[in-house]
Amino acid sequence: MKKHKDEETQKATIRFETNPGLQAQVDWKEDMILTNKEGIQFKINIFLMVMGYSRNKFIIVTTDRSQETLFECMIAAFKYYGGVPHEILFDNMKTVVDHAKSSFAKTVFNDKFEVFAKDMGFTPIACRPYRPQTKGKAEALAKLVDRLRVYNEEFTTWDDLKNITTQFREDINKEYSQGCEDIPIELFQKEKEYLLPLPNEDLMTKYISRQEEKTYLVNKESLIRYEGRKYSVPTNYIGKRVTVKKDANDNLHIYYNNEFVLCHKISDKKYNYTVETITDILRSDAMRGKSDQEIFDFIKNNLSQMDICIGGI
């Protein structure tokens, strides 16, 4: 197998260019570590899509690489481009390819991904095994994203990081590209005319709403971590996995076994509590035996002065 792999890898690859709107390529920059001004490490992933003709690039920062996240990122890219490329090239990521049914000679896409591709209107193409050169435009973009490392210790919150990524995307699309010998954002003005129309909004929303339902483990501090910030739940959920749903008004609805637990307003604070949960946490340990009034006074006079968010005060 090693000899076969070496032989396949060493085969020559012919560089080719695609017609406007025909093809895009998708890839991930995985498990990138950036540190904010407070010394907190953010382990992030960068979703990459690049148009084959214009080299117009779409990038977005995510906390995971699940299939639901992939769908959401691709829909965000389609909306950014204002249409859908006819073909999209992928590597053999498990969120796209059914490895159990695939062979060296034939790639089989998994069922959910095939339905998504059909709903969105594009034809998926798998990168040939051992031939990463066949998606070189996305591979080159992965190296380009390393330039984001200059922002180490230059941001504070998750939202800061998302804003930095968005601005970076706009900047690189205005830079001269050796690949197309032009400015991507300018060349894209011609390419966008050849894209397929965007799918029905209700159809796209169906896939995006799935992304908003994720499960998170409640740690020993009775907190879950969501997009780099921590949110509290009652102590009886420690060690359990809860479901989080984000609505259009930036509220986090937390459920356990489909039963509602509580709601948090998304904030830029590192720690986020409600009066009820912080009372529950304090009573379980540091202020065991204290009255409700004593605990409330402590929260109001001490904790509320710290850089944390306590809903209800």
Backbone hydrogen bonds in HBPLUS format (Angstrom, degrees):
<---DONOR---> <-ACCEPTOR-->    atom                        ^
c    i                          cat <-CA-CA->   ^        H-A-AA   ^      H-
h    n   atom  resd res      DA  || num        DHA   H-A  angle D-A-AA Bond
n    s   type  num  typ     dist DA aas  dist angle  dist       angle   num
A0005-LYS N   A0001-MET O   2.85 MM   4  6.08 160.0  1.89 151.1 156.5     1
A0006-ASP N   A0002-LYS O   2.89 MM   4  6.12 161.9  1.93 151.0 155.8     2
A0007-GLU N   A0003-LYS O   2.99 MM   4  6.19 156.1  2.04 146.8 153.2     3
A0008-GLU N   A0004-HIS O   2.99 MM   4  6.24 160.6  2.03 150.6 155.7     4
A0009-THR N   A0005-LYS O   2.91 MM   4  6.07 160.8  1.94 152.9 158.3     5
A0010-GLN N   A0006-ASP O   3.09 MM   4  6.19 147.8  2.20 143.5 150.8     6
A0011-LYS N   A0008-GLU O   3.32 MM   3  5.49 155.9  2.38 103.0 109.9     7
A0022-LEU N   A0019-ASN O   3.13 MM   3  5.53 164.2  2.16 130.8 133.7     8
A0086-HIS N   A0021-GLY O   3.22 MM  65  6.67 160.9  2.26 155.1 159.4     9
A0087-GLU N   A0022-LEU O   2.75 MM  65  5.96 141.1  1.90 155.0 168.1    10
A0052-GLY N   A0023-GLN O   2.84 MM  29  5.43 165.5  1.86 152.0 151.2    11
A0024-ALA N   A0087-GLU O   2.97 MM  63  6.42 141.4  2.13 140.9 152.2    12
A0089-LEU N   A0024-ALA O   2.86 MM  65  6.29 160.3  1.90 151.6 155.8    13
A0025-GLN N   A0050-VAL O   2.98 MM  25  5.47 151.5  2.06 144.7 153.5    14
A0050-VAL N   A0025-GLN O   3.03 MM  25  5.47 152.5  2.11 146.9 155.6    15
A0026-VAL N   A0089-LEU O   2.99 MM  63  6.22 161.1  2.03 178.6 173.8    16
A0027-ASP N   A0048-LEU O   3.05 MM  21  5.18 154.0  2.12 139.3 143.0    17
A0048-LEU N   A0027-ASP O   2.86 MM  21  5.18 154.6  1.92 169.3 160.8    18
A0029-LYS N   A0046-ILE O   2.80 MM  17  4.85 156.3  1.86 141.9 149.9    19
A0046-ILE N   A0029-LYS O   2.86 MM  17  4.85 161.6  1.89 141.0 147.3    20
A0032-MET N   A0044-ILE O   2.71 MM  12  5.16 146.9  1.82 161.0 159.7    21
A0044-ILE N   A0032-MET O   2.75 MM  12  5.16 169.9  1.76 160.4 158.7    22
A0034-LEU N   A0042-PHE O   3.02 MM   8  5.27 162.8  2.05 145.8 150.7    23
A0042-PHE N   A0034-LEU O   2.68 MM   8  5.27 164.9  1.71 164.4 169.9    24
A0153-GLU N   A0035-THR O   2.51 MM 118  5.37 157.1  1.56 174.2 165.6    25
A0036-ASN N   A0040-ILE O   2.95 MM   4  5.49 163.4  1.98 149.1 151.0    26
A0039-GLY N   A0036-ASN O   3.02 MM   3  5.36 163.5  2.05 115.5 118.8    27
A0037-LYS N   A0155-PHE O   2.80 MM 118  5.86 154.8  1.87 166.6 173.9    28
A0045-ASN N   A0062-THR O   2.94 MM  17  5.17 153.3  2.01 150.2 151.4    29
A0062-THR N   A0045-ASN O   2.81 MM  17  5.17 159.3  1.86 152.6 156.4    30
A0047-PHE N   A0060-ILE O   2.89 MM  13  5.34 162.4  1.92 166.9 163.6    31
A0060-ILE N   A0047-PHE O   3.21 MM  13  5.34 144.3  2.35 135.6 143.5    32
A0049-MET N   A0058-PHE O   2.92 MM   9  5.13 145.4  2.04 152.7 158.4    33
A0058-PHE N   A0049-MET O   2.73 MM   9  5.13 160.0  1.77 162.3 166.0    34
A0051-MET N   A0056-ASN O   2.96 MM   5  5.33 163.4  1.98 148.0 152.3    35
A0055-ARG N   A0051-MET O   2.93 MM   4  4.89 137.4  2.11 131.2 141.1    36
A0070-LEU N   A0066-SER O   2.92 MM   4  6.22 154.8  1.98 148.7 156.2    37
A0071-PHE N   A0067-GLN O   2.96 MM   4  6.27 160.2  2.00 151.9 155.9    38
A0072-GLU N   A0068-GLU O   3.04 MM   4  6.30 160.9  2.07 145.7 150.9    39
A0073-CYS N   A0069-THR O   2.89 MM   4  6.09 162.4  1.92 154.3 158.7    40
A0074-MET N   A0070-LEU O   2.95 MM   4  6.15 159.5  1.99 152.2 157.8    41
A0075-ILE N   A0071-PHE O   3.00 MM   4  6.22 158.2  2.05 150.5 156.2    42
A0076-ALA N   A0072-GLU O   2.97 MM   4  6.22 154.5  2.03 145.7 153.1    43
A0077-ALA N   A0073-CYS O   2.91 MM   4  6.20 146.8  2.02 143.2 152.6    44
A0078-PHE N   A0074-MET O   2.89 MM   4  6.22 156.8  1.94 149.4 155.3    45
A0079-LYS N   A0075-ILE O   3.00 MM   4  6.26 159.5  2.04 149.8 154.8    46
A0080-TYR N   A0076-ALA O   2.96 MM   4  6.15 147.4  2.06 139.2 148.7    47
A0081-TYR N   A0077-ALA O   2.89 MM   4  6.17 156.6  1.95 154.6 160.0    48
A0082-GLY N   A0078-PHE O   2.76 MM   4  5.83 130.3  2.01 138.8 153.6    49
A0083-GLY N   A0078-PHE O   3.11 MM   5  5.29 137.2  2.30 147.1 150.4    50
A0084-VAL N   A0196-LEU O   2.82 MM 112  4.83 157.0  1.87 132.3 140.0    51
A0196-LEU N   A0084-VAL O   2.78 MM 112  4.83 160.2  1.82 150.7 146.1    52
A0123-THR N   A0086-HIS O   2.84 MM  37  6.16 162.7  1.87 144.7 149.6    53
A0088-ILE N   A0123-THR O   3.06 MM  35  6.36 152.3  2.14 147.7 149.9    54
A0125-ILE N   A0088-ILE O   2.89 MM  37  6.01 150.0  1.98 156.8 153.5    55
A0090-PHE N   A0125-ILE O   2.84 MM  35  6.22 157.2  1.89 165.3 172.8    56
A0127-CYS N   A0090-PHE O   2.56 MM  37  5.70 143.9  1.69 163.0 175.5    57
A0096-VAL N   A0093-MET O   2.98 MM   3  5.57 161.6  2.01 117.8 123.6    58
A0097-VAL N   A0093-MET O   2.93 MM   4  6.06 171.9  1.93 163.2 165.7    59
A0110-ASN N   A0096-VAL O   2.98 MM  14  5.95 159.8  2.02 133.4 139.5    60
A0098-ASP N   A0108-VAL O   2.76 MM  10  5.60 165.9  1.78 153.6 158.6    61
A0101-LYS N   A0098-ASP O   3.17 MM   3  5.66 138.3  2.36 109.9 119.9    62
A0102-SER N   A0098-ASP O   3.11 MM   4  6.16 122.4  2.46 143.9 159.6    63
A0102-SER N   A0099-HIS O   3.36 MM   3  5.03 144.3  2.50  91.0 100.9    64
A0103-SER N   A0106-LYS O   2.73 MM   3  5.08 175.2  1.73 159.6 161.3    65
A0114-GLU N   A0110-ASN O   2.99 MM   4  6.25 157.3  2.04 156.6 163.9    66
A0115-VAL N   A0111-ASP O   3.07 MM   4  6.38 156.3  2.13 151.8 157.5    67
A0116-PHE N   A0112-LYS O   3.03 MM   4  6.27 157.8  2.08 145.1 151.4    68
A0117-ALA N   A0113-PHE O   2.86 MM   4  6.12 165.8  1.88 156.9 159.8    69
A0118-LYS N   A0114-GLU O   3.01 MM   4  6.18 157.6  2.06 144.4 150.6    70
A0119-ASP N   A0115-VAL O   2.89 MM   4  6.11 159.1  1.93 150.3 156.2    71
A0120-MET N   A0116-PHE O   2.89 MM   4  6.11 154.8  1.95 153.6 160.5    72
A0121-GLY N   A0117-ALA O   2.83 MM   4  5.93 134.0  2.04 140.1 152.6    73
A0131-ARG N   A0128-ARG O   3.05 MM   3  5.42 149.6  2.14 138.7 137.2    74
A0134-THR N   A0131-ARG O   3.07 MM   3  5.92 163.1  2.10 125.1 128.6    75
A0135-LYS N   A0132-PRO O   3.13 MM   3  5.78 167.3  2.14 117.4 121.5    76
A0136-GLY N   A0133-GLN O   3.11 MM   3  4.81 132.8  2.34 122.5 113.4    77
A0139-GLU N   A0135-LYS O   3.22 MM   4  6.50 157.4  2.27 146.9 153.7    78
A0140-ALA N   A0136-GLY O   2.84 MM   4  5.96 157.4  1.89 150.4 155.2    79
A0141-LEU N   A0137-LYS O   3.17 MM   4  6.36 146.1  2.29 135.0 144.1    80
A0142-ALA N   A0138-ALA O   3.00 MM   4  6.31 144.5  2.12 144.7 153.7    81
A0144-LEU N   A0140-ALA O   3.12 MM   4  6.43 149.5  2.21 140.2 149.2    82
A0145-VAL N   A0141-LEU O   2.92 MM   4  6.23 146.1  2.03 151.5 159.7    83
A0146-ASP N   A0143-LYS O   3.08 MM   3  5.41 145.2  2.20 103.8 113.9    84
A0147-ARG N   A0144-LEU O   3.00 MM   3  5.84 164.4  2.02 120.0 125.1    85
A0148-LEU N   A0145-VAL O   2.81 MM   3  5.63 168.4  1.82 125.1 129.2    86
A0149-ARG N   A0146-ASP O   2.98 MM   3  5.72 166.8  2.00 119.7 124.0    87
A0150-VAL N   A0147-ARG O   3.32 MM   3  6.09 170.1  2.33 117.2 119.8    88
A0151-TYR N   A0148-LEU O   2.94 MM   3  5.75 166.0  1.96 122.9 127.6    89
A0152-ASN N   A0149-ARG O   3.11 MM   3  5.60 160.1  2.15 118.7 118.7    90
A0154-GLU N   A0151-TYR O   2.93 MM   3  4.97 146.1  2.05 136.9 129.4    91
A0161-LEU N   A0157-THR O   3.17 MM   4  6.55 152.3  2.25 143.0 149.8    92
A0162-LYS N   A0158-TRP O   2.97 MM   4  6.34 153.1  2.04 150.8 158.4    93
A0163-ASN N   A0159-ASP O   2.92 MM   4  6.14 157.1  1.97 149.9 156.1    94
A0164-ILE N   A0160-ASP O   2.88 MM   4  6.13 154.2  1.94 149.6 156.9    95
A0165-THR N   A0161-LEU O   3.02 MM   4  6.22 159.6  2.06 145.8 151.0    96
A0166-THR N   A0162-LYS O   2.99 MM   4  6.22 156.2  2.04 146.2 152.6    97
A0167-GLN N   A0163-ASN O   3.00 MM   4  6.22 163.3  2.03 150.4 154.2    98
A0168-PHE N   A0164-ILE O   2.86 MM   4  6.04 154.9  1.92 148.2 156.0    99
A0169-ARG N   A0165-THR O   2.93 MM   4  6.14 153.2  2.00 146.0 152.7   100
A0170-GLU N   A0166-THR O   3.14 MM   4  6.48 156.1  2.20 145.9 151.5   101
A0171-ASP N   A0167-GLN O   2.95 MM   4  6.23 153.4  2.03 147.4 155.0   102
A0172-ILE N   A0168-PHE O   2.97 MM   4  6.24 167.3  1.99 159.1 160.4   103
A0173-ASN N   A0169-ARG O   3.22 MM   4  6.32 146.4  2.34 143.7 151.9   104
A0174-LYS N   A0171-ASP O   3.05 MM   3  5.34 152.6  2.13 105.8 114.5   105
A0175-GLU N   A0172-ILE O   3.30 MM   3  5.14 161.6  2.33  97.6 102.9   106
A0185-ILE N   A0173-ASN O   2.96 MM  12  5.35 155.6  2.02 161.2 153.3   107
A0177-SER N   A0182-ASP O   2.89 MM   5  5.64 167.5  1.91 152.2 155.5   108
A0181-GLU N   A0177-SER O   2.73 MM   4  5.42 122.8  2.05 139.3 156.2   109
A0186-GLU N   A0183-ILE O   3.01 MM   3  5.40 128.8  2.29 110.7 124.3   110
A0187-LEU N   A0183-ILE O   2.95 MM   4  6.15 164.3  1.97 162.4 167.7   111
A0188-PHE N   A0184-PRO O   2.86 MM   4  5.92 143.2  2.00 148.2 158.2   112
A0189-GLN N   A0186-GLU O   3.21 MM   3  5.58 147.4  2.32 104.3 112.8   113
A0190-LYS N   A0187-LEU O   3.17 MM   3  5.75 146.2  2.29 111.0 118.7   114
A0191-GLU N   A0187-LEU O   3.34 MM   4  6.69 158.1  2.39 139.4 145.6   115
A0192-LYS N   A0188-PHE O   2.85 MM   4  5.84 164.9  1.87 161.6 160.2   116
A0194-TYR N   A0191-GLU O   2.92 MM   3  5.70 162.8  1.95 126.4 131.5   117
A0195-LEU N   A0192-LYS O   3.32 MM   3  5.34 167.3  2.34 104.6 108.3   118
A0203-LEU N   A0200-ASN O   3.05 MM   3  5.27 122.5  2.39 101.8 116.2   119
A0204-MET N   A0200-ASN O   3.10 MM   4  6.50 156.2  2.16 154.1 160.8   120
A0205-THR N   A0201-GLU O   2.89 MM   4  6.08 160.2  1.93 151.7 157.6   121
A0206-LYS N   A0202-ASP O   3.12 MM   4  6.27 142.5  2.26 138.2 146.7   122
A0207-TYR N   A0204-MET O   3.12 MM   3  5.50 127.9  2.40 105.5 117.2   123
A0208-ILE N   A0204-MET O   3.11 MM   4  6.43 155.2  2.17 149.2 156.9   124
A0209-SER N   A0205-THR O   2.87 MM   4  5.94 163.9  1.90 155.7 158.3   125
A0211-GLN N   A0208-ILE O   2.98 MM   3  5.27 127.7  2.26 102.9 116.3   126
A0212-GLU N   A0209-SER O   3.17 MM   3  5.28 137.4  2.36  97.8 108.9   127
A0213-GLU N   A0210-ARG O   3.23 MM   3  5.71 168.1  2.24 114.2 117.4   128
A0214-LYS N   A0244-VAL O   3.17 MM  30  5.41 154.1  2.24 142.7 148.0   129
A0244-VAL N   A0214-LYS O   2.70 MM  30  5.41 158.6  1.74 160.0 167.5   130
A0216-TYR N   A0242-VAL O   2.78 MM  26  5.41 150.5  1.86 151.3 161.1   131
A0242-VAL N   A0216-TYR O   2.86 MM  26  5.41 156.5  1.92 155.4 153.5   132
A0218-VAL N   A0240-LYS O   2.91 MM  22  5.69 163.2  1.94 161.1 165.5   133
A0239-GLY N   A0218-VAL O   2.90 MM  21  5.32 166.4  1.92 139.7 143.4   134
A0219-ASN N   A0223-LEU O   2.92 MM   4  5.50 167.2  1.94 158.3 154.7   135
A0222-SER N   A0219-ASN O   2.92 MM   3  5.32 155.6  1.98 118.6 121.7   136
A0233-VAL N   A0222-SER O   3.04 MM  11  5.74 151.0  2.12 152.9 151.9   137
A0224-ILE N   A0231-TYR O   2.81 MM   7  5.36 154.9  1.87 149.1 156.5   138
A0231-TYR N   A0224-ILE O   2.87 MM   7  5.36 156.2  1.92 151.6 159.6   139
A0226-TYR N   A0229-ARG O   2.71 MM   3  5.34 159.6  1.75 162.5 167.9   140
A0229-ARG N   A0226-TYR O   3.02 MM   3  5.34 165.8  2.04 118.5 121.4   141
A0230-LYS N   A0270-LYS O   2.83 MM  40  5.97 161.5  1.86 151.2 157.6   142
A0272-ASN N   A0230-LYS O   2.86 MM  42  6.01 128.3  2.13 140.8 156.7   143
A0232-SER N   A0272-ASN O   2.95 MM  40  6.26 142.4  2.10 158.5 170.4   144
A0237-TYR N   A0234-PRO O   3.14 MM   3  6.03 163.7  2.17 126.2 128.9   145
A0238-ILE N   A0235-THR O   3.15 MM   3  5.53 170.9  2.16 118.2 119.2   146
A0240-LYS N   A0237-TYR O   2.97 MM   3  5.38 157.9  2.02 139.3 139.3   147
A0243-THR N   A0255-TYR O   2.77 MM  12  5.02 158.5  1.81 147.1 152.2   148
A0255-TYR N   A0243-THR O   2.79 MM  12  5.02 160.4  1.82 149.6 155.8   149
A0245-LYS N   A0253-HIS O   2.88 MM   8  5.11 156.2  1.94 146.0 153.9   150
A0253-HIS N   A0245-LYS O   2.84 MM   8  5.11 177.1  1.84 151.7 152.7   151
A0247-ASP N   A0251-ASN O   3.08 MM   4  5.54 157.3  2.13 149.9 156.8   152
A0250-ASP N   A0247-ASP O   3.23 MM   3  5.63 149.6  2.33 121.3 119.4   153
A0266-ILE N   A0250-ASP O   3.00 MM  16  5.64 169.4  2.02 158.3 160.6   154
A0252-LEU N   A0264-HIS O   2.70 MM  12  5.05 170.7  1.71 159.7 162.6   155
A0264-HIS N   A0252-LEU O   2.89 MM  12  5.05 156.0  1.95 142.5 149.5   156
A0254-ILE N   A0262-LEU O   2.94 MM   8  5.53 171.0  1.95 176.1 179.1   157
A0261-VAL N   A0254-ILE O   2.76 MM   7  5.52 161.5  1.80 160.7 155.4   158
A0256-TYR N   A0259-GLU O   2.83 MM   3  5.22 158.3  1.88 146.1 150.5   159
A0259-GLU N   A0256-TYR O   2.96 MM   3  5.22 161.7  2.00 112.0 117.7   160
A0309-CYS N   A0271-TYR O   2.99 MM  38  6.32 170.2  1.99 154.4 157.1   161
A0273-TYR N   A0309-CYS O   2.72 MM  36  6.08 167.0  1.74 162.5 166.6   162
A0311-GLY N   A0273-TYR O   2.76 MM  38  6.19 158.5  1.80 154.1 149.1   163
A0278-ILE N   A0274-THR O   3.00 MM   4  6.15 171.7  2.00 160.5 162.7   164
A0275-VAL N   A0311-GLY O   3.09 MM  36  6.15 136.1  2.30 169.6 164.4   165
A0279-THR N   A0275-VAL O   3.03 MM   4  6.02 149.9  2.12 140.7 149.1   166
A0280-ASP N   A0276-GLU O   2.98 MM   4  6.15 156.9  2.03 142.8 149.4   167
A0281-ILE N   A0277-THR O   2.88 MM   4  6.10 156.9  1.93 149.3 155.2   168
A0282-LEU N   A0278-ILE O   2.97 MM   4  6.08 164.9  1.99 144.7 148.7   169
A0283-ARG N   A0279-THR O   2.91 MM   4  6.01 161.8  1.94 151.6 157.0   170
A0284-SER N   A0280-ASP O   3.13 MM   4  6.22 139.1  2.31 137.3 147.2   171
A0285-ASP N   A0282-LEU O   3.20 MM   3  5.50 155.7  2.26 105.9 113.0   172
A0287-MET N   A0282-LEU O   2.75 MM   5  5.20 161.4  1.78 145.3 144.5   173
A0288-ARG N   A0285-ASP O   3.32 MM   3  5.39 154.4  2.39 119.8 114.6   174
A0290-LYS N   A0287-MET O   3.11 MM   3  5.59 164.1  2.14 134.1 135.1   175
A0295-ILE N   A0291-SER O   3.02 MM   4  6.29 160.7  2.06 153.9 158.9   176
A0296-PHE N   A0292-ASP O   2.90 MM   4  6.07 159.5  1.95 147.2 153.4   177
A0297-ASP N   A0293-GLN O   2.90 MM   4  6.06 161.7  1.93 149.1 153.8   178
A0298-PHE N   A0294-GLU O   3.05 MM   4  6.23 154.1  2.12 141.6 148.6   179
A0299-ILE N   A0295-ILE O   2.94 MM   4  6.23 159.4  1.99 151.4 156.8   180
A0300-LYS N   A0296-PHE O   2.90 MM   4  6.11 167.2  1.91 155.3 158.6   181
A0301-ASN N   A0297-ASP O   2.86 MM   4  5.87 161.0  1.89 149.1 154.4   182
A0302-ASN N   A0298-PHE O   2.88 MM   4  5.57 141.5  2.03 142.0 149.9   183
A0304-SER N   A0299-ILE O   2.87 MM   5  6.01 148.8  1.97 173.3 173.9   184
A0305-GLN N   A0302-ASN O   3.15 MM   3  5.62 153.7  2.22 110.3 118.2   185
A0306-MET N   A0303-LEU O   3.01 MM   3  5.36 158.8  2.05 112.4 119.2   186
A0313-ILE N   A0310-ILE O   3.42 MM   3  6.19 156.9  2.48 139.7 138.7   187
